[in-house]
């Protein structure tokens, strides 16, 4: 089902792109997380891809 609402589409894209990746286990965590939910490591990197960069 394609999303026609531009605002909803934007939110969906942000949910998909804005999260943190744990350095240790590679787990996906919410952007607000300070520690990994899997291994509780504090080292996480942001995954903030610019839209349209996907090949
Ligand atoms: Zn982790």
mmCIF file of the protein (N, C-alpha, C, O) and its ligand, coordinates in Angstrom:
data_MODEL
# 
_entry.id   MODEL 
# 
loop_
_entity.id 
_entity.type 
_entity.pdbx_number_of_molecules 
1 polymer     1 
2 non-polymer 1 
# 
_entity_poly.entity_id                      1 
_entity_poly.type                           'polypeptide(L)' 
_entity_poly.nstd_linkage                   no 
_entity_poly.nstd_monomer                   no 
_entity_poly.pdbx_seq_one_letter_code       
;(UNK)(UNK)(UNK)(UNK)(UNK)(UNK)(UNK)(UNK)(UNK)(UNK)(UNK)(UNK)(UNK)(UNK)(UNK)(UNK)
(UNK)(UNK)(UNK)(UNK)(UNK)(UNK)(UNK)(UNK)(UNK)(UNK)(UNK)(UNK)(UNK)(UNK)(UNK)(UNK)
(UNK)(UNK)(UNK)(UNK)(UNK)(UNK)(UNK)(UNK)(UNK)(UNK)(UNK)(UNK)(UNK)(UNK)(UNK)(UNK)
(UNK)(UNK)(UNK)(UNK)(UNK)(UNK)(UNK)
;
_entity_poly.pdbx_seq_one_letter_code_can   XXXXXXXXXXXXXXXXXXXXXXXXXXXXXXXXXXXXXXXXXXXXXXXXXXXXXXX 
_entity_poly.pdbx_strand_id                 A 
# 
loop_
_entity_poly_seq.entity_id 
_entity_poly_seq.num 
_entity_poly_seq.mon_id 
_entity_poly_seq.hetero 
1 1  UNK n 
1 2  UNK n 
1 3  UNK n 
1 4  UNK n 
1 5  UNK n 
1 6  UNK n 
1 7  UNK n 
1 8  UNK n 
1 9  UNK n 
1 10 UNK n 
1 11 UNK n 
1 12 UNK n 
1 13 UNK n 
1 14 UNK n 
1 15 UNK n 
1 16 UNK n 
1 17 UNK n 
1 18 UNK n 
1 19 UNK n 
1 20 UNK n 
1 21 UNK n 
1 22 UNK n 
1 23 UNK n 
1 24 UNK n 
1 25 UNK n 
1 26 UNK n 
1 27 UNK n 
1 28 UNK n 
1 29 UNK n 
1 30 UNK n 
1 31 UNK n 
1 32 UNK n 
1 33 UNK n 
1 34 UNK n 
1 35 UNK n 
1 36 UNK n 
1 37 UNK n 
1 38 UNK n 
1 39 UNK n 
1 40 UNK n 
1 41 UNK n 
1 42 UNK n 
1 43 UNK n 
1 44 UNK n 
1 45 UNK n 
1 46 UNK n 
1 47 UNK n 
1 48 UNK n 
1 49 UNK n 
1 50 UNK n 
1 51 UNK n 
1 52 UNK n 
1 53 UNK n 
1 54 UNK n 
1 55 UNK n 
# 
loop_
_struct_asym.id 
_struct_asym.entity_id 
A 1 
B 2 
# 
loop_
_chem_comp.id 
_chem_comp.type 
_chem_comp.mon_nstd_flag 
UNK 'L-peptide linking' . 
ZN  non-polymer         . 
# 
_pdbx_entity_nonpoly.entity_id   2 
_pdbx_entity_nonpoly.name        ? 
_pdbx_entity_nonpoly.comp_id     ZN 
# 
_pdbx_nonpoly_scheme.asym_id         B 
_pdbx_nonpoly_scheme.entity_id       2 
_pdbx_nonpoly_scheme.mon_id          ZN 
_pdbx_nonpoly_scheme.ndb_seq_num     1 
_pdbx_nonpoly_scheme.pdb_seq_num     101 
_pdbx_nonpoly_scheme.auth_seq_num    101 
_pdbx_nonpoly_scheme.pdb_mon_id      ZN 
_pdbx_nonpoly_scheme.auth_mon_id     ZN 
_pdbx_nonpoly_scheme.pdb_strand_id   A 
_pdbx_nonpoly_scheme.pdb_ins_code    . 
# 
loop_
_atom_site.group_PDB 
_atom_site.id 
_atom_site.type_symbol 
_atom_site.label_atom_id 
_atom_site.label_alt_id 
_atom_site.label_comp_id 
_atom_site.label_asym_id 
_atom_site.label_entity_id 
_atom_site.label_seq_id 
_atom_site.pdbx_PDB_ins_code 
_atom_site.Cartn_x 
_atom_site.Cartn_y 
_atom_site.Cartn_z 
_atom_site.occupancy 
_atom_site.B_iso_or_equiv 
_atom_site.pdbx_formal_charge 
_atom_site.auth_seq_id 
_atom_site.auth_comp_id 
_atom_site.auth_asym_id 
_atom_site.auth_atom_id 
_atom_site.pdbx_PDB_model_num 
ATOM   1   N  N  . UNK A 1 1  ? 0.842  -1.198 0.000  1.00 0.00 ? 1   UNK A N  1 
ATOM   2   C  CA . UNK A 1 1  ? 0.000  0.000  0.000  1.00 0.00 ? 1   UNK A CA 1 
ATOM   3   C  C  . UNK A 1 1  ? 0.879  1.251  0.000  1.00 0.00 ? 1   UNK A C  1 
ATOM   4   O  O  . UNK A 1 1  ? 1.599  1.496  0.968  1.00 0.00 ? 1   UNK A O  1 
ATOM   5   N  N  . UNK A 1 2  ? 0.833  2.008  -1.021 1.00 0.00 ? 2   UNK A N  1 
ATOM   6   C  CA . UNK A 1 2  ? 1.666  3.205  -1.067 1.00 0.00 ? 2   UNK A CA 1 
ATOM   7   C  C  . UNK A 1 2  ? 1.128  4.292  -0.150 1.00 0.00 ? 2   UNK A C  1 
ATOM   8   O  O  . UNK A 1 2  ? -0.081 4.471  0.001  1.00 0.00 ? 2   UNK A O  1 
ATOM   9   N  N  . UNK A 1 3  ? 2.051  4.999  0.446  1.00 0.00 ? 3   UNK A N  1 
ATOM   10  C  CA . UNK A 1 3  ? 1.653  6.098  1.336  1.00 0.00 ? 3   UNK A CA 1 
ATOM   11  C  C  . UNK A 1 3  ? 1.571  7.378  0.511  1.00 0.00 ? 3   UNK A C  1 
ATOM   12  O  O  . UNK A 1 3  ? 2.552  7.842  -0.069 1.00 0.00 ? 3   UNK A O  1 
ATOM   13  N  N  . UNK A 1 4  ? 0.391  7.915  0.486  1.00 0.00 ? 4   UNK A N  1 
ATOM   14  C  CA . UNK A 1 4  ? 0.197  9.105  -0.337 1.00 0.00 ? 4   UNK A CA 1 
ATOM   15  C  C  . UNK A 1 4  ? 0.377  10.391 0.464  1.00 0.00 ? 4   UNK A C  1 
ATOM   16  O  O  . UNK A 1 4  ? 0.729  11.438 -0.079 1.00 0.00 ? 4   UNK A O  1 
ATOM   17  N  N  . UNK A 1 5  ? 0.127  10.285 1.766  1.00 0.00 ? 5   UNK A N  1 
ATOM   18  C  CA . UNK A 1 5  ? 0.261  11.470 2.610  1.00 0.00 ? 5   UNK A CA 1 
ATOM   19  C  C  . UNK A 1 5  ? 1.738  11.819 2.784  1.00 0.00 ? 5   UNK A C  1 
ATOM   20  O  O  . UNK A 1 5  ? 2.517  11.005 3.279  1.00 0.00 ? 5   UNK A O  1 
ATOM   21  N  N  . UNK A 1 6  ? 2.113  13.006 2.385  1.00 0.00 ? 6   UNK A N  1 
ATOM   22  C  CA . UNK A 1 6  ? 3.515  13.414 2.418  1.00 0.00 ? 6   UNK A CA 1 
ATOM   23  C  C  . UNK A 1 6  ? 4.061  13.465 3.832  1.00 0.00 ? 6   UNK A C  1 
ATOM   24  O  O  . UNK A 1 6  ? 5.202  13.079 4.084  1.00 0.00 ? 6   UNK A O  1 
ATOM   25  N  N  . UNK A 1 7  ? 3.243  13.938 4.743  1.00 0.00 ? 7   UNK A N  1 
ATOM   26  C  CA . UNK A 1 7  ? 3.687  14.059 6.132  1.00 0.00 ? 7   UNK A CA 1 
ATOM   27  C  C  . UNK A 1 7  ? 3.911  12.682 6.749  1.00 0.00 ? 7   UNK A C  1 
ATOM   28  O  O  . UNK A 1 7  ? 4.882  12.456 7.470  1.00 0.00 ? 7   UNK A O  1 
ATOM   29  N  N  . UNK A 1 8  ? 2.998  11.775 6.450  1.00 0.00 ? 8   UNK A N  1 
ATOM   30  C  CA . UNK A 1 8  ? 3.134  10.416 6.988  1.00 0.00 ? 8   UNK A CA 1 
ATOM   31  C  C  . UNK A 1 8  ? 4.346  9.727  6.387  1.00 0.00 ? 8   UNK A C  1 
ATOM   32  O  O  . UNK A 1 8  ? 5.057  8.990  7.071  1.00 0.00 ? 8   UNK A O  1 
ATOM   33  N  N  . UNK A 1 9  ? 4.571  9.966  5.136  1.00 0.00 ? 9   UNK A N  1 
ATOM   34  C  CA . UNK A 1 9  ? 5.705  9.367  4.459  1.00 0.00 ? 9   UNK A CA 1 
ATOM   35  C  C  . UNK A 1 9  ? 7.021  9.850  5.078  1.00 0.00 ? 9   UNK A C  1 
ATOM   36  O  O  . UNK A 1 9  ? 7.970  9.085  5.242  1.00 0.00 ? 9   UNK A O  1 
ATOM   37  N  N  . UNK A 1 10 ? 7.045  11.125 5.410  1.00 0.00 ? 10  UNK A N  1 
ATOM   38  C  CA . UNK A 1 10 ? 8.238  11.704 6.020  1.00 0.00 ? 10  UNK A CA 1 
ATOM   39  C  C  . UNK A 1 10 ? 8.512  11.064 7.377  1.00 0.00 ? 10  UNK A C  1 
ATOM   40  O  O  . UNK A 1 10 ? 9.656  10.753 7.706  1.00 0.00 ? 10  UNK A O  1 
ATOM   41  N  N  . UNK A 1 11 ? 7.468  10.873 8.148  1.00 0.00 ? 11  UNK A N  1 
ATOM   42  C  CA . UNK A 1 11 ? 7.621  10.254 9.466  1.00 0.00 ? 11  UNK A CA 1 
ATOM   43  C  C  . UNK A 1 11 ? 8.127  8.827  9.319  1.00 0.00 ? 11  UNK A C  1 
ATOM   44  O  O  . UNK A 1 11 ? 9.007  8.385  10.057 1.00 0.00 ? 11  UNK A O  1 
ATOM   45  N  N  . UNK A 1 12 ? 7.563  8.121  8.364  1.00 0.00 ? 12  UNK A N  1 
ATOM   46  C  CA . UNK A 1 12 ? 7.958  6.739  8.138  1.00 0.00 ? 12  UNK A CA 1 
ATOM   47  C  C  . UNK A 1 12 ? 9.417  6.638  7.730  1.00 0.00 ? 12  UNK A C  1 
ATOM   48  O  O  . UNK A 1 12 ? 10.131 5.736  8.168  1.00 0.00 ? 12  UNK A O  1 
ATOM   49  N  N  . UNK A 1 13 ? 9.851  7.556  6.900  1.00 0.00 ? 13  UNK A N  1 
ATOM   50  C  CA . UNK A 1 13 ? 11.244 7.546  6.462  1.00 0.00 ? 13  UNK A CA 1 
ATOM   51  C  C  . UNK A 1 13 ? 12.181 7.862  7.615  1.00 0.00 ? 13  UNK A C  1 
ATOM   52  O  O  . UNK A 1 13 ? 13.271 7.298  7.717  1.00 0.00 ? 13  UNK A O  1 
ATOM   53  N  N  . UNK A 1 14 ? 11.753 8.757  8.471  1.00 0.00 ? 14  UNK A N  1 
ATOM   54  C  CA . UNK A 1 14 ? 12.595 9.112  9.616  1.00 0.00 ? 14  UNK A CA 1 
ATOM   55  C  C  . UNK A 1 14 ? 12.700 7.947  10.590 1.00 0.00 ? 14  UNK A C  1 
ATOM   56  O  O  . UNK A 1 14 ? 13.760 7.693  11.164 1.00 0.00 ? 14  UNK A O  1 
ATOM   57  N  N  . UNK A 1 15 ? 11.597 7.251  10.767 1.00 0.00 ? 15  UNK A N  1 
ATOM   58  C  CA . UNK A 1 15 ? 11.597 6.092  11.659 1.00 0.00 ? 15  UNK A CA 1 
ATOM   59  C  C  . UNK A 1 15 ? 12.559 5.024  11.128 1.00 0.00 ? 15  UNK A C  1 
ATOM   60  O  O  . UNK A 1 15 ? 13.215 4.311  11.887 1.00 0.00 ? 15  UNK A O  1 
ATOM   61  N  N  . UNK A 1 16 ? 12.613 4.947  9.838  1.00 0.00 ? 16  UNK A N  1 
ATOM   62  C  CA . UNK A 1 16 ? 13.422 3.932  9.196  1.00 0.00 ? 16  UNK A CA 1 
ATOM   63  C  C  . UNK A 1 16 ? 14.910 4.299  9.226  1.00 0.00 ? 16  UNK A C  1 
ATOM   64  O  O  . UNK A 1 16 ? 15.774 3.425  9.294  1.00 0.00 ? 16  UNK A O  1 
ATOM   65  N  N  . UNK A 1 17 ? 15.186 5.575  9.176  1.00 0.00 ? 17  UNK A N  1 
ATOM   66  C  CA . UNK A 1 17 ? 16.567 6.003  8.994  1.00 0.00 ? 17  UNK A CA 1 
ATOM   67  C  C  . UNK A 1 17 ? 17.230 6.482  10.273 1.00 0.00 ? 17  UNK A C  1 
ATOM   68  O  O  . UNK A 1 17 ? 18.448 6.380  10.424 1.00 0.00 ? 17  UNK A O  1 
ATOM   69  N  N  . UNK A 1 18 ? 16.434 7.002  11.190 1.00 0.00 ? 18  UNK A N  1 
ATOM   70  C  CA . UNK A 1 18 ? 17.031 7.614  12.358 1.00 0.00 ? 18  UNK A CA 1 
ATOM   71  C  C  . UNK A 1 18 ? 17.064 6.631  13.516 1.00 0.00 ? 18  UNK A C  1 
ATOM   72  O  O  . UNK A 1 18 ? 16.129 6.559  14.314 1.00 0.00 ? 18  UNK A O  1 
ATOM   73  N  N  . UNK A 1 19 ? 18.138 5.885  13.599 1.00 0.00 ? 19  UNK A N  1 
ATOM   74  C  CA . UNK A 1 19 ? 18.330 5.023  14.747 1.00 0.00 ? 19  UNK A CA 1 
ATOM   75  C  C  . UNK A 1 19 ? 19.816 4.843  14.976 1.00 0.00 ? 19  UNK A C  1 
ATOM   76  O  O  . UNK A 1 19 ? 20.635 5.266  14.162 1.00 0.00 ? 19  UNK A O  1 
ATOM   77  N  N  . UNK A 1 20 ? 20.154 4.225  16.068 1.00 0.00 ? 20  UNK A N  1 
ATOM   78  C  CA . UNK A 1 20 ? 21.550 4.036  16.414 1.00 0.00 ? 20  UNK A CA 1 
ATOM   79  C  C  . UNK A 1 20 ? 21.945 2.583  16.219 1.00 0.00 ? 20  UNK A C  1 
ATOM   80  O  O  . UNK A 1 20 ? 21.158 1.665  16.452 1.00 0.00 ? 20  UNK A O  1 
ATOM   81  N  N  . UNK A 1 21 ? 23.180 2.401  15.787 1.00 0.00 ? 21  UNK A N  1 
ATOM   82  C  CA . UNK A 1 21 ? 23.712 1.054  15.608 1.00 0.00 ? 21  UNK A CA 1 
ATOM   83  C  C  . UNK A 1 21 ? 24.792 0.830  16.656 1.00 0.00 ? 21  UNK A C  1 
ATOM   84  O  O  . UNK A 1 21 ? 25.679 1.664  16.838 1.00 0.00 ? 21  UNK A O  1 
ATOM   85  N  N  . UNK A 1 22 ? 24.710 -0.294 17.335 1.00 0.00 ? 22  UNK A N  1 
ATOM   86  C  CA . UNK A 1 22 ? 25.701 -0.605 18.359 1.00 0.00 ? 22  UNK A CA 1 
ATOM   87  C  C  . UNK A 1 22 ? 27.015 -1.025 17.699 1.00 0.00 ? 22  UNK A C  1 
ATOM   88  O  O  . UNK A 1 22 ? 27.019 -1.806 16.748 1.00 0.00 ? 22  UNK A O  1 
ATOM   89  N  N  . UNK A 1 23 ? 28.116 -0.504 18.207 1.00 0.00 ? 23  UNK A N  1 
ATOM   90  C  CA . UNK A 1 23 ? 29.427 -0.867 17.677 1.00 0.00 ? 23  UNK A CA 1 
ATOM   91  C  C  . UNK A 1 23 ? 29.776 -2.314 17.993 1.00 0.00 ? 23  UNK A C  1 
ATOM   92  O  O  . UNK A 1 23 ? 30.435 -2.996 17.208 1.00 0.00 ? 23  UNK A O  1 
ATOM   93  N  N  . UNK A 1 24 ? 29.335 -2.757 19.129 1.00 0.00 ? 24  UNK A N  1 
ATOM   94  C  CA . UNK A 1 24 ? 29.706 -4.083 19.614 1.00 0.00 ? 24  UNK A CA 1 
ATOM   95  C  C  . UNK A 1 24 ? 28.941 -5.194 18.899 1.00 0.00 ? 24  UNK A C  1 
ATOM   96  O  O  . UNK A 1 24 ? 29.535 -6.110 18.330 1.00 0.00 ? 24  UNK A O  1 
ATOM   97  N  N  . UNK A 1 25 ? 27.626 -5.095 18.939 1.00 0.00 ? 25  UNK A N  1 
ATOM   98  C  CA . UNK A 1 25 ? 26.822 -6.205 18.428 1.00 0.00 ? 25  UNK A CA 1 
ATOM   99  C  C  . UNK A 1 25 ? 26.053 -5.835 17.164 1.00 0.00 ? 25  UNK A C  1 
ATOM   100 O  O  . UNK A 1 25 ? 25.437 -6.692 16.531 1.00 0.00 ? 25  UNK A O  1 
ATOM   101 N  N  . UNK A 1 26 ? 26.091 -4.573 16.805 1.00 0.00 ? 26  UNK A N  1 
ATOM   102 C  CA . UNK A 1 26 ? 25.402 -4.166 15.587 1.00 0.00 ? 26  UNK A CA 1 
ATOM   103 C  C  . UNK A 1 26 ? 23.902 -4.074 15.741 1.00 0.00 ? 26  UNK A C  1 
ATOM   104 O  O  . UNK A 1 26 ? 23.169 -3.989 14.756 1.00 0.00 ? 26  UNK A O  1 
ATOM   105 N  N  . UNK A 1 27 ? 23.454 -4.090 16.969 1.00 0.00 ? 27  UNK A N  1 
ATOM   106 C  CA . UNK A 1 27 ? 22.023 -4.043 17.219 1.00 0.00 ? 27  UNK A CA 1 
ATOM   107 C  C  . UNK A 1 27 ? 21.431 -2.683 16.930 1.00 0.00 ? 27  UNK A C  1 
ATOM   108 O  O  . UNK A 1 27 ? 22.095 -1.653 17.053 1.00 0.00 ? 27  UNK A O  1 
ATOM   109 N  N  . UNK A 1 28 ? 20.188 -2.699 16.549 1.00 0.00 ? 28  UNK A N  1 
ATOM   110 C  CA . UNK A 1 28 ? 19.501 -1.454 16.232 1.00 0.00 ? 28  UNK A CA 1 
ATOM   111 C  C  . UNK A 1 28 ? 18.811 -0.942 17.485 1.00 0.00 ? 28  UNK A C  1 
ATOM   112 O  O  . UNK A 1 28 ? 18.096 -1.674 18.171 1.00 0.00 ? 28  UNK A O  1 
ATOM   113 N  N  . UNK A 1 29 ? 19.042 0.326  17.763 1.00 0.00 ? 29  UNK A N  1 
ATOM   114 C  CA . UNK A 1 29 ? 18.450 0.921  18.951 1.00 0.00 ? 29  UNK A CA 1 
ATOM   115 C  C  . UNK A 1 29 ? 17.750 2.214  18.584 1.00 0.00 ? 29  UNK A C  1 
ATOM   116 O  O  . UNK A 1 29 ? 18.074 2.837  17.573 1.00 0.00 ? 29  UNK A O  1 
ATOM   117 N  N  . UNK A 1 30 ? 16.798 2.615  19.396 1.00 0.00 ? 30  UNK A N  1 
ATOM   118 C  CA . UNK A 1 30 ? 16.136 3.889  19.137 1.00 0.00 ? 30  UNK A CA 1 
ATOM   119 C  C  . UNK A 1 30 ? 17.086 5.059  19.310 1.00 0.00 ? 30  UNK A C  1 
ATOM   120 O  O  . UNK A 1 30 ? 18.075 4.976  20.038 1.00 0.00 ? 30  UNK A O  1 
ATOM   121 N  N  . UNK A 1 31 ? 16.776 6.126  18.644 1.00 0.00 ? 31  UNK A N  1 
ATOM   122 C  CA . UNK A 1 31 ? 17.641 7.297  18.618 1.00 0.00 ? 31  UNK A CA 1 
ATOM   123 C  C  . UNK A 1 31 ? 17.814 7.875  20.016 1.00 0.00 ? 31  UNK A C  1 
ATOM   124 O  O  . UNK A 1 31 ? 18.817 8.530  20.300 1.00 0.00 ? 31  UNK A O  1 
ATOM   125 N  N  . UNK A 1 32 ? 16.859 7.639  20.873 1.00 0.00 ? 32  UNK A N  1 
ATOM   126 C  CA . UNK A 1 32 ? 16.917 8.196  22.214 1.00 0.00 ? 32  UNK A CA 1 
ATOM   127 C  C  . UNK A 1 32 ? 17.692 7.306  23.172 1.00 0.00 ? 32  UNK A C  1 
ATOM   128 O  O  . UNK A 1 32 ? 17.952 7.693  24.312 1.00 0.00 ? 32  UNK A O  1 
ATOM   129 N  N  . UNK A 1 33 ? 18.061 6.118  22.713 1.00 0.00 ? 33  UNK A N  1 
ATOM   130 C  CA . UNK A 1 33 ? 18.743 5.176  23.600 1.00 0.00 ? 33  UNK A CA 1 
ATOM   131 C  C  . UNK A 1 33 ? 20.167 5.639  23.880 1.00 0.00 ? 33  UNK A C  1 
ATOM   132 O  O  . UNK A 1 33 ? 20.857 6.137  22.991 1.00 0.00 ? 33  UNK A O  1 
ATOM   133 N  N  . UNK A 1 34 ? 20.590 5.468  25.112 1.00 0.00 ? 34  UNK A N  1 
ATOM   134 C  CA . UNK A 1 34 ? 21.961 5.814  25.469 1.00 0.00 ? 34  UNK A CA 1 
ATOM   135 C  C  . UNK A 1 34 ? 22.814 4.558  25.552 1.00 0.00 ? 34  UNK A C  1 
ATOM   136 O  O  . UNK A 1 34 ? 24.039 4.620  25.445 1.00 0.00 ? 34  UNK A O  1 
ATOM   137 N  N  . UNK A 1 35 ? 22.162 3.423  25.742 1.00 0.00 ? 35  UNK A N  1 
ATOM   138 C  CA . UNK A 1 35 ? 22.887 2.157  25.773 1.00 0.00 ? 35  UNK A CA 1 
ATOM   139 C  C  . UNK A 1 35 ? 22.172 1.129  24.918 1.00 0.00 ? 35  UNK A C  1 
ATOM   140 O  O  . UNK A 1 35 ? 20.963 1.195  24.695 1.00 0.00 ? 35  UNK A O  1 
ATOM   141 N  N  . UNK A 1 36 ? 22.964 0.177  24.448 1.00 0.00 ? 36  UNK A N  1 
ATOM   142 C  CA . UNK A 1 36 ? 22.408 -0.851 23.587 1.00 0.00 ? 36  UNK A CA 1 
ATOM   143 C  C  . UNK A 1 36 ? 21.437 -1.727 24.357 1.00 0.00 ? 36  UNK A C  1 
ATOM   144 O  O  . UNK A 1 36 ? 21.699 -2.114 25.496 1.00 0.00 ? 36  UNK A O  1 
ATOM   145 N  N  . UNK A 1 37 ? 20.334 -2.029 23.737 1.00 0.00 ? 37  UNK A N  1 
ATOM   146 C  CA . UNK A 1 37 ? 19.344 -2.857 24.419 1.00 0.00 ? 37  UNK A CA 1 
ATOM   147 C  C  . UNK A 1 37 ? 19.739 -4.327 24.401 1.00 0.00 ? 37  UNK A C  1 
ATOM   148 O  O  . UNK A 1 37 ? 19.199 -5.133 25.159 1.00 0.00 ? 37  UNK A O  1 
ATOM   149 N  N  . UNK A 1 38 ? 20.665 -4.664 23.550 1.00 0.00 ? 38  UNK A N  1 
ATOM   150 C  CA . UNK A 1 38 ? 21.082 -6.066 23.454 1.00 0.00 ? 38  UNK A CA 1 
ATOM   151 C  C  . UNK A 1 38 ? 22.242 -6.376 24.388 1.00 0.00 ? 38  UNK A C  1 
ATOM   152 O  O  . UNK A 1 38 ? 22.149 -7.254 25.246 1.00 0.00 ? 38  UNK A O  1 
ATOM   153 N  N  . UNK A 1 39 ? 23.360 -5.627 24.206 1.00 0.00 ? 39  UNK A N  1 
ATOM   154 C  CA . UNK A 1 39 ? 24.557 -5.944 24.969 1.00 0.00 ? 39  UNK A CA 1 
ATOM   155 C  C  . UNK A 1 39 ? 24.860 -4.867 26.014 1.00 0.00 ? 39  UNK A C  1 
ATOM   156 O  O  . UNK A 1 39 ? 25.839 -4.985 26.750 1.00 0.00 ? 39  UNK A O  1 
ATOM   157 N  N  . UNK A 1 40 ? 24.057 -3.850 26.085 1.00 0.00 ? 40  UNK A N  1 
ATOM   158 C  CA . UNK A 1 40 ? 24.187 -2.762 27.058 1.00 0.00 ? 40  UNK A CA 1 
ATOM   159 C  C  . UNK A 1 40 ? 25.488 -1.992 26.894 1.00 0.00 ? 40  UNK A C  1 
ATOM   160 O  O  . UNK A 1 40 ? 25.961 -1.349 27.831 1.00 0.00 ? 40  UNK A O  1 
ATOM   161 N  N  . UNK A 1 41 ? 26.058 -2.059 25.711 1.00 0.00 ? 41  UNK A N  1 
ATOM   162 C  CA . UNK A 1 41 ? 27.246 -1.266 25.446 1.00 0.00 ? 41  UNK A CA 1 
ATOM   163 C  C  . UNK A 1 41 ? 26.865 0.184  25.224 1.00 0.00 ? 41  UNK A C  1 
ATOM   164 O  O  . UNK A 1 41 ? 25.770 0.496  24.756 1.00 0.00 ? 41  UNK A O  1 
ATOM   165 N  N  . UNK A 1 42 ? 27.784 1.052  25.565 1.00 0.00 ? 42  UNK A N  1 
ATOM   166 C  CA . UNK A 1 42 ? 27.467 2.480  25.451 1.00 0.00 ? 42  UNK A CA 1 
ATOM   167 C  C  . UNK A 1 42 ? 27.961 3.068  24.137 1.00 0.00 ? 42  UNK A C  1 
ATOM   168 O  O  . UNK A 1 42 ? 27.675 4.220  23.809 1.00 0.00 ? 42  UNK A O  1 
ATOM   169 N  N  . UNK A 1 43 ? 28.702 2.264  23.395 1.00 0.00 ? 43  UNK A N  1 
ATOM   170 C  CA . UNK A 1 43 ? 29.230 2.782  22.130 1.00 0.00 ? 43  UNK A CA 1 
ATOM   171 C  C  . UNK A 1 43 ? 28.244 2.513  21.003 1.00 0.00 ? 43  UNK A C  1 
ATOM   172 O  O  . UNK A 1 43 ? 28.009 1.376  20.593 1.00 0.00 ? 43  UNK A O  1 
ATOM   173 N  N  . UNK A 1 44 ? 27.693 3.587  20.537 1.00 0.00 ? 44  UNK A N  1 
ATOM   174 C  CA . UNK A 1 44 ? 26.752 3.451  19.436 1.00 0.00 ? 44  UNK A CA 1 
ATOM   175 C  C  . UNK A 1 44 ? 26.983 4.554  18.425 1.00 0.00 ? 44  UNK A C  1 
ATOM   176 O  O  . UNK A 1 44 ? 27.386 5.668  18.760 1.00 0.00 ? 44  UNK A O  1 
ATOM   177 N  N  . UNK A 1 45 ? 26.720 4.217  17.206 1.00 0.00 ? 45  UNK A N  1 
ATOM   178 C  CA . UNK A 1 45 ? 26.861 5.233  16.171 1.00 0.00 ? 45  UNK A CA 1 
ATOM   179 C  C  . UNK A 1 45 ? 25.484 5.558  15.609 1.00 0.00 ? 45  UNK A C  1 
ATOM   180 O  O  . UNK A 1 45 ? 24.557 4.748  15.633 1.00 0.00 ? 45  UNK A O  1 
ATOM   181 N  N  . UNK A 1 46 ? 25.398 6.751  15.117 1.00 0.00 ? 46  UNK A N  1 
ATOM   182 C  CA . UNK A 1 46 ? 24.141 7.164  14.528 1.00 0.00 ? 46  UNK A CA 1 
ATOM   183 C  C  . UNK A 1 46 ? 24.035 6.660  13.100 1.00 0.00 ? 46  UNK A C  1 
ATOM   184 O  O  . UNK A 1 46 ? 25.013 6.620  12.354 1.00 0.00 ? 46  UNK A O  1 
ATOM   185 N  N  . UNK A 1 47 ? 22.863 6.290  12.757 1.00 0.00 ? 47  UNK A N  1 
ATOM   186 C  CA . UNK A 1 47 ? 22.627 5.941  11.377 1.00 0.00 ? 47  UNK A CA 1 
ATOM   187 C  C  . UNK A 1 47 ? 21.682 6.974  10.804 1.00 0.00 ? 47  UNK A C  1 
ATOM   188 O  O  . UNK A 1 47 ? 20.461 6.818  10.820 1.00 0.00 ? 47  UNK A O  1 
ATOM   189 N  N  . UNK A 1 48 ? 22.271 8.006  10.312 1.00 0.00 ? 48  UNK A N  1 
ATOM   190 C  CA . UNK A 1 48 ? 21.461 9.072  9.732  1.00 0.00 ? 48  UNK A CA 1 
ATOM   191 C  C  . UNK A 1 48 ? 21.778 9.199  8.250  1.00 0.00 ? 48  UNK A C  1 
ATOM   192 O  O  . UNK A 1 48 ? 22.621 9.994  7.834  1.00 0.00 ? 48  UNK A O  1 
ATOM   193 N  N  . UNK A 1 49 ? 21.111 8.431  7.509  1.00 0.00 ? 49  UNK A N  1 
ATOM   194 C  CA . UNK A 1 49 ? 21.318 8.486  6.075  1.00 0.00 ? 49  UNK A CA 1 
ATOM   195 C  C  . UNK A 1 49 ? 20.493 9.603  5.482  1.00 0.00 ? 49  UNK A C  1 
ATOM   196 O  O  . UNK A 1 49 ? 19.350 9.843  5.874  1.00 0.00 ? 49  UNK A O  1 
ATOM   197 N  N  . UNK A 1 50 ? 21.094 10.269 4.539  1.00 0.00 ? 50  UNK A N  1 
ATOM   198 C  CA . UNK A 1 50 ? 20.304 11.264 3.837  1.00 0.00 ? 50  UNK A CA 1 
ATOM   199 C  C  . UNK A 1 50 ? 19.372 10.557 2.865  1.00 0.00 ? 50  UNK A C  1 
ATOM   200 O  O  . UNK A 1 50 ? 19.721 9.535  2.274  1.00 0.00 ? 50  UNK A O  1 
ATOM   201 N  N  . UNK A 1 51 ? 18.226 11.099 2.717  1.00 0.00 ? 51  UNK A N  1 
ATOM   202 C  CA . UNK A 1 51 ? 17.238 10.454 1.872  1.00 0.00 ? 51  UNK A CA 1 
ATOM   203 C  C  . UNK A 1 51 ? 17.672 10.503 0.407  1.00 0.00 ? 51  UNK A C  1 
ATOM   204 O  O  . UNK A 1 51 ? 18.201 11.500 -0.084 1.00 0.00 ? 51  UNK A O  1 
ATOM   205 N  N  . UNK A 1 52 ? 17.434 9.431  -0.234 1.00 0.00 ? 52  UNK A N  1 
ATOM   206 C  CA . UNK A 1 52 ? 17.760 9.394  -1.652 1.00 0.00 ? 52  UNK A CA 1 
ATOM   207 C  C  . UNK A 1 52 ? 19.163 8.909  -1.943 1.00 0.00 ? 52  UNK A C  1 
ATOM   208 O  O  . UNK A 1 52 ? 19.570 8.834  -3.103 1.00 0.00 ? 52  UNK A O  1 
ATOM   209 N  N  . UNK A 1 53 ? 19.922 8.570  -0.877 1.00 0.00 ? 53  UNK A N  1 
ATOM   210 C  CA . UNK A 1 53 ? 21.289 8.141  -1.079 1.00 0.00 ? 53  UNK A CA 1 
ATOM   211 C  C  . UNK A 1 53 ? 21.376 6.657  -1.398 1.00 0.00 ? 53  UNK A C  1 
ATOM   212 O  O  . UNK A 1 53 ? 22.431 6.148  -1.779 1.00 0.00 ? 53  UNK A O  1 
ATOM   213 N  N  . UNK A 1 54 ? 20.266 5.981  -1.238 1.00 0.00 ? 54  UNK A N  1 
ATOM   214 C  CA . UNK A 1 54 ? 20.232 4.551  -1.477 1.00 0.00 ? 54  UNK A CA 1 
ATOM   215 C  C  . UNK A 1 54 ? 20.417 4.247  -2.964 1.00 0.00 ? 54  UNK A C  1 
ATOM   216 O  O  . UNK A 1 54 ? 19.876 4.931  -3.832 1.00 0.00 ? 54  UNK A O  1 
ATOM   217 N  N  . UNK A 1 55 ? 21.188 3.213  -3.224 1.00 0.00 ? 55  UNK A N  1 
ATOM   218 C  CA . UNK A 1 55 ? 21.435 2.883  -4.621 1.00 0.00 ? 55  UNK A CA 1 
ATOM   219 C  C  . UNK A 1 55 ? 20.584 1.686  -5.039 1.00 0.00 ? 55  UNK A C  1 
ATOM   220 O  O  . UNK A 1 55 ? 20.651 1.253  -6.189 1.00 0.00 ? 55  UNK A O  1 
HETATM 221 ZN ZN . ZN  B 2 .  ? 25.043 -3.909 21.392 1.00 0.00 ? 101 ZN  A ZN 1 
# 
